[in-house]
């Protein structure tokens, strides 16, 4: 048997095994690989992108296909199940979980494209999609499609992706086309093979270093009309066809990191003794209070995420439209998860004190990872403002973050 035949056979075997995966099996696999990700965390960070074997480890869990519809042979995990899988991976390594969370969006994007194009994107059900959807590029209308120019930031997982998305504002004759009320223009998202972009080695960061979230650019790229979409016009119905479908599982990363940090410090406390008082940490009022506060804060944030997701999902799957309060609940729970996780890990970092500052301290890395992910637009004050504006009938600064696309 030739090498090509060997690879083909392995691919068919993997495909048949993955096709039968259930939500429970994907979650079990994610939990099983988390310790292995923890072992590789320093390598992942130093590599500044996921090593190929780590990508394959993730692929083997089924995470990249977990939103694939059942009608297309996929496991079709709901937002709560997706978040739980991402959370499990994040207890192992934040960068790996971040890339899994981003890379599994291919079936979600496919829900906004014509079915024939969607099937091309998903010819490999484990295909990874990377890229930024915010309109950093320009797309000039030409017969049959667009000529695209632009440079985008934060292409997490782009170094192992198959497809790349990029947000653009459409122009005609060099002039911006108008968008809906309050929109900066006609916002669309392009989809193209990763080979059509120049990937720039820009990702030198304090945290999430292993996510490989590099800049990428293209010049004069022709993109057919059918390989572009607007979040305002989904092909599918239900929760998967809403503008914020790609945002719902994001809280899994900070929740998982905070969970890992609490578990780590609880384990440290079992054998540590305070040098000054000679009091075991298990008997220390300060330690007991810090741990309990961390558990209380994380539990509240986690229940807010899963509770609001479930309530919204049930409303959308029933064909109903969430009220403003119901829509905003998931937004605020999402922001709260990021901010609470950072606060929890910062308190644990302070508790452990000087030993936490030495690399490769897991607390040091987790705190840096959380500081970096909290710089993501989805955890910024403009999202909180947008939620408040949506509740009050005002003007959101970031309408997309509250599920509004003009």
N, C-alpha and C positions, 0 to 999 in steps of 0.2 A: 504493500500500500504506500502511495506517495505521501509527501508531507501535506500537499493540498487536500488529498483525500482524508488524511488524519484530521486536519483542521475542519473540513466539512462535516465529518462524522461527529467531532466534538461539538460543533455548532448545533447540529441536529439534536444531539443528546441533551445539550443544555436547554435548547428550545423546548423540547418535549417535557423536560423536568420543570421548567419555569411556567409553562402553560397551565399546569395544574395547581399552581400555588394559590393558597387562600390567604386572607388577611391574617389569620392566626399564625400561619407558617411564615409569612414574611416578618411579622413581629418577632417570632421566636428566633429566626435567623439573625435579625438585627441585634437582638439581645445577646446572641451567641458570639457575634463578631466584635461586640463592643470591647471586651478585654483585649482582643488582638489589636484593635485600633489604639487602645491605650498604650500598648507596648510599642506601637510604631509612631506615637505622637511626636516624639522628638525628631525622628527622621522626616516625618511629614512637614513639620515646621521648618527644618533646615533646608529641605528640598524646595520650599516655596511653591509647591504644587503637589497634587496627589501623585505618588509614585504609581507606575502601571499596575503593580500587584495589589495595591490598595484599591485602585479603581475596579479591578476584577473581583476583589473581595466584596465591594459594595454591589457590583453587578450580580454576584451570586446570591445576594439576599432577595433580589427581585424588586429593590427599591425604585429603580428607574422606570419600571413598568407599572407601579402600583396604582396609577390613575387610568390605566388602559381600560376602556369599557368592556364589560362582560360580553357584549355582542361581538366584540372583536377578539375574543379569547383572553381578555385580561382579567385581573382580580378585582378591579374597580373599587378600590378602597375609598371610603367616604373621608371627608376632611378630618374627622376625629381620629380615624384609624391611621391616616397619613401622618398626622401630627405625632401620634404615639410612636410610630416607627422612627421618625426623625429624632424624637426625644431619646429613644433607646440608643441610637447611633451616637448622639451627642454625649452620652455618658462615657463614651470611649474617646472620641476626639471631635472637637468643635469644627475644625476645617473640613473633615470628612463628612460630617453631618450637614454642614452648610452646602457643600457640593452636591450631596444627595438631594437635599431639599430643592435646590435650583435645577439640578439635572433631570428630575422627574417631571418637569413641567411640559415635556413634549406632548403627551396626550391632551393636556389642558389647552395648549395653543392650537392643537389640531382641531379642537372643538369650535374654533372660530374660522376655520378654513373649509373650502369645499371638500367633499368626502374623498374625491380622487386624489387631491393634493395631500390631504390628511393621511391617506393610506401610504403615500410615498414617504412622508415623514416617518411613519411608523412601520416601514418595511422591516426594520429591526426594532422589535418592541422594547428593547433595552437602550435605544438611541438616547444620547444625552444632548440636551439643548442648553446653551449658555447665552448670556448677553443681557443688556439693559434695555428696558422697554421705554424709558423716558425719552422724549424726542430731542436727542442730541445731534441728529443728522438731518439732511435735507433730501427730498425726493422730488425731482423734476418730472412732471408728467411727459411721457413720450408715447407713441403708438404702442399699445399692448402692455404698458407697464410704466416703469420709472427708471431714471438715472439717479443713482444714489451716491451721495458723498457725505462723509461724516467720520467723527472719532467719538467713540463711546468709552466710558469708564466702567470699571467693576464687572468685568466678564468672568464671574466666578465659574470655575470648572472649564473654562474655554480650552485649556490645554489638553483635555481629553474628550472634547465635545464632537458631535457629528454635525449638528445644526447650530446656527447662531441667529439670534433675533436682535433687532435694533430699532428703537423708536425714531421716527422721522416726522417732520412737518412737510406737508406736500406743497410744492410750488408749481406755478404755471407761468411760463415766460419769465421766470426768476422772481415772481411775486408770490408771497404766501397766500394760499387759499384760505378763506375764512373757515373757522370751525363753529361749533355751537356757542351759545351764549356764555360768555366768560372764558372761553377756551382761547389759547394763544394762536390757534390755527387748526388745520385739518390734520389731526394726529393719527398716524397709522404705524403699524409694526411690520417690518420686513422680516422674511425668513430666508436664509441662504446657507449653503454649505460652508463649513468653517474654512475651507480652502480659499474662499473668496475674500478673506480678510487678512490683513497684516496684523499679527499679534505682537504687541510691544511689551517688552520686559520691564514693566513699571511697578510691579507689586512688591515693594519693600516697605513693610508695615510693622507696627508693634504687635498686632494680633491677627488672628485668622490667616497667618502667613501661608499656611499650607493650602489655602483655597485657590491659589493661582489666579486671583481676580484681576487679571491684567487689562490694560487698555487694548482696544482694537480699532482698526480704521479701514476704510475703503475709499477708492476714488473712481468715479464714473462707472459704477457697477450697475449693470442692467438687471433689474428684478421684475419678472413678469407680474402682472396685476394679481394673478391667482395666488402668488406667494406673499401677499400682503393682507393685512386684516385690521379691523377696528374692533375694540372691545365692545363697541356699541351694537354690533351685529353678530351674535353667536349663531352657529348652526345647530348646536345642541340646546336642550332645555334643562331646567333644574339648576342646582347649585353650580354645576360645572360650566354653565353658560353665563355666569355673571362676571362682571369686570374684575372683581377681586378674588376670583377663584385661585389665582397663583399665589395669593398672600396668606391663605388660611392656615397653612401648615408651618409658617415661619416661626411661630413661638416655640415649636418643638426644640429648636436649637438652644436658646437660652434656658429653657426649663430643664433640659437634659444636663447642661453644664452645671447648673446650680445643684441639681440632684447629686451629681458625682462629687461636687465639692463638699456638700454636707456629709455624705457617706464617708468621704476620705477623712474629714476632721473627726467624725465620730470614732473611726477606727484608730486614729492617732490618740484620741483621748483615753482609750482603753489602757494604754501603758505609760502615758506621759505623767510626770510629776512636776509640780511647780517648784522651780529651783529655790525661790525665796522662802516660801512657807512650807515646803515639803508636803503640800497637799496634793493627793492624786487628782488629776483633772476630772475624774468621774465624781469627785466630791466637791469640786470648786463651784461656788455660787456663780462666779463670772462665766465660767465655761458652760455650766448648765443653762444659764439664762440666754447666752448667745446662741447655743444650739437650738433651744426651744423657740427663740424668736425667729431664727432662720427657717425652721420647719413651719412655723405658723405663717410667715410671709410667703414662702414658696407654695404652701398648700393653698392659700387664698388666691394667689396668682394662677395656679394651675387649674383650680376649679372654675375660675372666671373664664379661662380660655376654653376649656372643654364644655362647660355649661352653655356659654354663649354660642359656640360653634354648633352644638347639637340643636339648640333652639332655632338658630337661623337655618340650618340644613333642613330640619323638618318642615319649616315654613316654605322654603324654596322648592323642596321636592314635592310638596303638595300643590304646587302651582300658584302659590300666593306670593304677595309682595311684602317684605318685612316693613314694619313701621320704621320711622327714623330712629326711635329708641332701640329697636331690635337690631337695626343695621349697625348703629354706632357701638352697641355693646361688644361686638367682636373686635372692632377697631381699638377701643380703649383697653380691652383685655390683652390685645396683641402688644400694644405699647407698654402696658403694665408688666407683661412677662419679661420683656427686655430689661426694663429699668429695675424691676424687683430682683431679677437674677444677678444683675451687676451689684446691687446693694447687698444682697445676701453674701456673695463671694467676697466683696470688700470687707464685710464684717468678719468673715472667717479668716481672711488674710491678716487683718489686724489682730485677731485672737491668737493665731499661730506665731505672730510677731517676726523676729529677725530671721528665723529659719525659712520663712516663706520667700525671702528675697533672693535666695541662691538658686541659680539655674542648675539643672532643670527642675525647679520646683513646679509641681503640678498646679498649685494655687497661683503662682506667678503667671503661668501660661493661661490658666482659665480666666484670671482677671484681665489680662491683656486681650484675650479673645473677646471677652464681653465688652470691654471698653471700645474695641474696634467695631463690633457688630451694633453697638448702640449709636454709632455714628451713621449707620444706614438711615436713609431718608424715612424709612417706615417707623423709626423710633424717635423722630424729632418732634419738637414743639409744634411745628406747622401741622402735623397730623392731629395733635390734640386740639389745636385751634380749629382745624377743619371739622373735627367731630363736634365741637361746641357750636360752630357756625351751622352745621347741618341740623343740629337739634333746635336751634333758634331761628332757622330760616334765613340765616345770613349767608355770606359768601365764603366758602372754604378756600384756603390758600392752596390746598392740595386735594382737589375734588376726587381724583382717582382713588386716594387712600380711603375714602368713605364710600367707594363703589359707585361714584357718579362720573359718567363719561358723556361729554357733550357731543 
